[in-house]
């Protein structure tokens, strides 16, 4: 039997005297999108990173006034400390009770980790949206270079860190989101192996402790195999103090090389600086292309020079600790190659004071500052 046709022929609907009921057509407004917005996160040198994002705005049948996406995200930065949304939050995991089964307990733990990652991803997005206004200021007043704003005194250390951490996290969102979709609740077991692809707000405490331990071991091995620092005058021997037999700090070189010129360092010394700064160079930097390693190290040294300048400009280390607390203190120490594993606040403060003292003696951040372990 042939199936009955339930659709009405088009010619029937076109007849003016047709008695068939005709439903009035419903008009749907198309989905509107704001034009592509160029959001460029510039490094302090000539290095340029550009992101393209879209901000969809859905319009219903009864239009309602909406505010722009940038106005919905308000994140304030201090003079020295970046917002807490740029750093890992607190991970809340339930305690296992006597009546809890293994399946139920681990299910609750998985929910806690998922909530932590969701919050971290939201913070990355909120930081990215909130940094647009600051990035516009860098593009206009700084002519695309954040170094210009630092020289002009038109940016604080908190804003500088906010831009740099947001740039770091935004670049890692695609890979981490893919890993999060594939692994799901097993993501905490995978991120320890692929820690470099995880944004800062999404790093769990176990991952942070594992990274500190691995970095501590790499630094220890590198310092044990490190040759003596380079000396400008070969006849000049390192002096020793009266209280210890350990060679004193090598004085600043007679001719201070530019921060971007690292050709006076041997490959082993360059590798030591890279390991101390936790740059994790690629295999090509080890073997075939040492220039890539030199460029990464030089950019990091230039970044530290800008950060040190802003810290001293807005009150110094004591003001940083007062405003940012333990997290900002540990962050500043970690970025300067200072060991943070199992160290108290006063120990980190002593190490940072030694860092700023050495920088003042040398005039700026130099690779020779990393030949002493702090």
Secondary structure in CASP SS format (residue, H / E / C, confidence):
PFRMAT SS
TARGET T0000
AUTHOR 0000-0000-0000
METHOD secondary structure of the structure
MODEL  1
X C 1.00
X C 1.00
X C 1.00
X C 1.00
X C 1.00
X C 1.00
X C 1.00
X C 1.00
X C 1.00
X H 1.00
X H 1.00
X H 1.00
X H 1.00
X H 1.00
X C 1.00
X C 1.00
X C 1.00
X C 1.00
X C 1.00
X C 1.00
X C 1.00
X C 1.00
X C 1.00
X C 1.00
X C 1.00
X C 1.00
X C 1.00
X C 1.00
X C 1.00
X C 1.00
X C 1.00
X E 1.00
X E 1.00
X C 1.00
X C 1.00
X C 1.00
X E 1.00
X E 1.00
X E 1.00
X E 1.00
X E 1.00
X E 1.00
X C 1.00
X C 1.00
X C 1.00
X C 1.00
X C 1.00
X E 1.00
X E 1.00
X E 1.00
X E 1.00
X E 1.00
X E 1.00
X C 1.00
X C 1.00
X E 1.00
X E 1.00
X C 1.00
X C 1.00
X C 1.00
X C 1.00
X C 1.00
X C 1.00
X C 1.00
X C 1.00
X C 1.00
X C 1.00
X C 1.00
X H 1.00
X H 1.00
X H 1.00
X H 1.00
X C 1.00
X C 1.00
X C 1.00
X C 1.00
X C 1.00
X C 1.00
X C 1.00
X C 1.00
X C 1.00
X C 1.00
X C 1.00
X H 1.00
X H 1.00
X H 1.00
X C 1.00
X C 1.00
X C 1.00
X C 1.00
X C 1.00
X C 1.00
X C 1.00
X C 1.00
X C 1.00
X C 1.00
X C 1.00
X C 1.00
X C 1.00
X C 1.00
X C 1.00
X H 1.00
X H 1.00
X H 1.00
X H 1.00
X H 1.00
X H 1.00
X H 1.00
X H 1.00
X H 1.00
X H 1.00
X H 1.00
X H 1.00
X H 1.00
X H 1.00
X H 1.00
X H 1.00
X H 1.00
X H 1.00
X H 1.00
X H 1.00
X H 1.00
X H 1.00
X H 1.00
X H 1.00
X H 1.00
X H 1.00
X H 1.00
X H 1.00
X H 1.00
X H 1.00
X H 1.00
X H 1.00
X H 1.00
X H 1.00
X H 1.00
X H 1.00
X H 1.00
X H 1.00
X H 1.00
X C 1.00
X C 1.00
X C 1.00
X C 1.00
X C 1.00
X H 1.00
X H 1.00
X H 1.00
X H 1.00
X H 1.00
X H 1.00
X H 1.00
X C 1.00
X C 1.00
X C 1.00
X C 1.00
X H 1.00
X H 1.00
X H 1.00
X H 1.00
X H 1.00
X H 1.00
X H 1.00
X H 1.00
X H 1.00
X H 1.00
X H 1.00
X H 1.00
X H 1.00
X H 1.00
X H 1.00
X H 1.00
X H 1.00
X H 1.00
X H 1.00
X H 1.00
X H 1.00
X H 1.00
X H 1.00
X H 1.00
X H 1.00
X H 1.00
X H 1.00
X H 1.00
X H 1.00
X H 1.00
X H 1.00
X H 1.00
X H 1.00
X H 1.00
X C 1.00
X C 1.00
X C 1.00
X C 1.00
X H 1.00
X H 1.00
X H 1.00
X C 1.00
X C 1.00
X H 1.00
X H 1.00
X H 1.00
X C 1.00
X C 1.00
X H 1.00
X H 1.00
X H 1.00
X H 1.00
X H 1.00
X H 1.00
X H 1.00
X H 1.00
X H 1.00
X H 1.00
X H 1.00
X H 1.00
X H 1.00
X H 1.00
X H 1.00
X H 1.00
X H 1.00
X H 1.00
X H 1.00
X H 1.00
X C 1.00
X C 1.00
X C 1.00
X C 1.00
X C 1.00
X C 1.00
X C 1.00
X C 1.00
X C 1.00
X C 1.00
X C 1.00
X C 1.00
X C 1.00
X C 1.00
X C 1.00
X E 1.00
X C 1.00
X C 1.00
X C 1.00
X C 1.00
X C 1.00
X C 1.00
X E 1.00
X C 1.00
X C 1.00
X C 1.00
X C 1.00
X C 1.00
X C 1.00
X C 1.00
X C 1.00
X C 1.00
X C 1.00
X C 1.00
X C 1.00
X C 1.00
X C 1.00
X C 1.00
X C 1.00
X C 1.00
X C 1.00
X C 1.00
X H 1.00
X H 1.00
X H 1.00
X H 1.00
X H 1.00
X H 1.00
X H 1.00
X H 1.00
X H 1.00
X H 1.00
X C 1.00
X C 1.00
X C 1.00
X C 1.00
X C 1.00
X C 1.00
X H 1.00
X H 1.00
X H 1.00
X H 1.00
X C 1.00
X C 1.00
X C 1.00
X H 1.00
X H 1.00
X H 1.00
X H 1.00
X H 1.00
X H 1.00
X H 1.00
X H 1.00
X H 1.00
X H 1.00
X H 1.00
X H 1.00
X H 1.00
X H 1.00
X H 1.00
X H 1.00
X H 1.00
X H 1.00
X H 1.00
X H 1.00
X H 1.00
X H 1.00
X H 1.00
X H 1.00
X C 1.00
X C 1.00
X H 1.00
X H 1.00
X H 1.00
X H 1.00
X H 1.00
X H 1.00
X H 1.00
X H 1.00
X H 1.00
X H 1.00
X H 1.00
X H 1.00
X H 1.00
X H 1.00
X H 1.00
X H 1.00
X H 1.00
X H 1.00
X H 1.00
X H 1.00
X C 1.00
X C 1.00
X C 1.00
X C 1.00
X C 1.00
X C 1.00
X C 1.00
X C 1.00
X C 1.00
X H 1.00
X H 1.00
X H 1.00
X H 1.00
X H 1.00
X H 1.00
X H 1.00
X H 1.00
X H 1.00
X H 1.00
X H 1.00
X H 1.00
X H 1.00
X H 1.00
X H 1.00
X H 1.00
X H 1.00
X H 1.00
X C 1.00
X C 1.00
X C 1.00
X C 1.00
X H 1.00
X H 1.00
X H 1.00
X H 1.00
X H 1.00
X C 1.00
X C 1.00
X C 1.00
END
